[in-house]
Amino acid sequence: MMREFASVGVVGLGTMGTGIVEVFARNGIDVVAVEVAEPALERGRATLTGSTDRAVAKGKLAAADRDALLARVDWQVGLDALHSVDLVIEAVPEHLDLKQRIFAELDRVCKPEAVLATNTSSLSVTEISVATTRPNQVLGIHFFNPAPVMKLVEIVRTVVTSAEVVADVEGLCKRLGKVDVTINDRAGFIANALLFGYLNHAVSMVEARYASREDIDAAMKLGCGLPMGPLALMDLIGLDTAYEILDTMYRRGGRDRRHAPVPLIKQMVTAGLLGRKSGRGFYTYERPGSPVVVPDEQTPAGAESTLGAGVRGITKVGVVGSGTMATGIIEVFAKAGYEVVSVTRGAEKSAKLFEAVKTSLNKGVVRGKLGEADRDAALGRITWSATLEHLTDVDLVVEAVIEELSVKKALFASLDEICKPGVVLATTTSSLPVIDVAMATQRPADVVGLHFFNPAPVMPLVEIVQTIRTSAETTATARAVCADLGKTGVVCGDRSGFIVNALLFPYLNDAVKMLEASYSTADDIDHAMKLGCGYPMGPFDLLDVVGLDVSLAIQRELYLELREPGFAPAPLLEHLVTAGYLGRKSGRGFRDHTRR
Ligand SMILES: NC(=O)c1ccc[n+]([C@@H]2O[C@H](COP(=O)([O-])OP(=O)(O)OC[C@H]3O[C@@H](n4cnc5c(N)ncnc54)[C@H](O)[C@@H]3O)[C@@H](O)[C@H]2O)c1
């Protein structure tokens, strides 16, 4: 017989605790909500009232249901109030000694058959459980933030947790409408083990002034479809909590340097910049607890209007190349009203390229996104050429030829001879150092990376890569052009992987290492990232789409340039590529696509 769990206790009513109270009360379960003192209790109550009032205002919850929900919660100071609940979930700050003390006390207060759970993100559930006399009734129930929204729950069993208790809690999670994955007790479990290295890396980019907070966040949202950028997520998690999680993962998880908290995090915590909950973290919020970002000294109101300063006028654009990226980029510029000169290596290639651009524009017409007259006007703006000499009077050249440094350098040397002074020379390289290309010319200040994403007409993001020689005017011009194309241009330094690939691929590689270590299955890992973090695809889904060979090549580049031991490609990834399992394109990668 499955245990019922008619009443639960929640200890600690901060970011997570209040959300967890709401999850239970919404599902008809009585909750005893416990804090250490009256003011914190009041804060928790106010957060829950605010959250449920917003749900009513948005029409997501009936007023009567809100009232019933609130009536199910019994607010109490002190653990003694938990004497008769069937299950307790602890959500106090991430400190082992504090949690152990609370568990010892819960063991004394709660009835013998009660199940005791921790919401810890990174601490050892086993170490917490041995503070009680009933470690077989202790487990981790790890909710995700915000708890009422995120579907995933990680259930963490220790070597002594009884199978019956795990099954009972799995049943409870289903009743709460959650999807659970049950795993063993390892630092960071699935989702945080894959998430926090990425978050810490993003913070290191801010600390090094590699890119701005807004640009890093926009890059990951628009380049990967993530629901929020890493710095906004740090603010949501809380920087104090994130610090403790990283610190614990570093110590428990084999001292991986990527988990050693970036010093900036500690400084911000010391300065009271904890994120949303304190009204200020990486961003500034309307007031403590509010999700609304307001302008601050880093980005004052009206900052965008200065974009026009020092920008060169661009009306005519050369695009060199005839592959997938060149095709998309030609279309993007022509549709935005620029005169385009396309240069390929021969008339035959130009003819094919013309057909490809026309076909793509026609698709837009069929889908009702582009009028026939606009299509014709766009095509009319393009000149098709097989000689670089036709680029003498363009204002901007975008190079999208094969990803080989010698070829790109030779091309830039020729452009340097042919193009007029003041032209912006851009490369779309996704992996080569832009400075190498720039130094093939006598005008490195005019050279910039413009990293479009595939398919260029659809993807809203462009990474603008400035080398140590790129002038501020060139970068400002690149930003203005991207804005004019309707794209978001994010500016970053000239390092392997720029922003998106540098943050994305190590995470994918870590997922492969986790699978290789048999900690979990590809399905559960994909689930965890989709349902726990709101990612549009899980890592194995994505690896199969991107291609395992492409992913391995990018990861190797990152490893070679940054010499970070944690970036070493996962042996399993190398083996799959050697075996010809390249993903969807070869019919098999992490999954078999021939039978789907
Ligand atoms: N923030 C996240 O995104 C997130 C996500 C999943 C899990 N977690 C985990 O949840 C736990 C709580 O994190 P948080 O972010 O909600 O922290 P928080 O700092 O927002 O809230 C902690 C609350 O615990 C209360 N508290 C402290 N000592 C107490 C005691 N002795 N008795 C009762 N209450 C006490 C504090 O007053 C505070 O309200 C941590 O273990 C954390 O790792 C956090």
The ligand as a Gaussian input file, in Angstrom:
#p B3LYP/6-31G(d) Opt

LIG

0 1
 N       17.655000      28.886000      -4.888000
 C       17.518000      27.890000      -5.736000
 O       17.383000      28.120000      -6.944000
 C       17.483000      26.463000      -5.235000
 C       16.985000      25.468000      -6.071000
 C       16.865000      24.154000      -5.574000
 C       17.295000      23.851000      -4.303000
 N       17.820000      24.834000      -3.512000
 C       18.237000      24.455000      -2.143000
 O       17.181000      24.809000      -1.258000
 C       17.709000      25.132000       0.011000
 C       17.232000      26.539000       0.395000
 O       17.736000      27.484000      -0.536000
 P       17.050000      28.907000      -0.770000
 O       17.632000      29.455000      -2.013000
 O       15.578000      28.762000      -0.629000
 O       17.653000      29.721000       0.482000
 P       17.110000      31.104000       1.102000
 O       18.300000      31.734000       1.726000
 O       16.322000      31.869000       0.109000
 O       16.089000      30.604000       2.236000
 C       16.482000      29.897000       3.402000
 C       15.457000      30.130000       4.512000
 O       15.748000      29.262000       5.586000
 C       15.459000      29.960000       6.790000
 N       16.156000      29.317000       7.924000
 C       17.454000      29.443000       8.270000
 N       17.682000      28.703000       9.384000
 C       16.512000      28.111000       9.732000
 C       16.125000      27.245000      10.788000
 N       16.977000      26.827000      11.708000
 N       14.840000      26.841000      10.826000
 C       13.959000      27.237000       9.916000
 N       14.280000      28.058000       8.888000
 C       15.540000      28.498000       8.808000
 C       15.923000      31.375000       6.511000
 O       15.285000      32.280000       7.380000
 C       15.479000      31.547000       5.051000
 O       14.185000      32.093000       4.949000
 C       19.221000      25.036000      -0.092000
 O       19.611000      23.756000       0.370000
 C       19.459000      25.156000      -1.578000
 O       20.628000      24.532000      -2.004000
 C       17.904000      26.139000      -3.948000

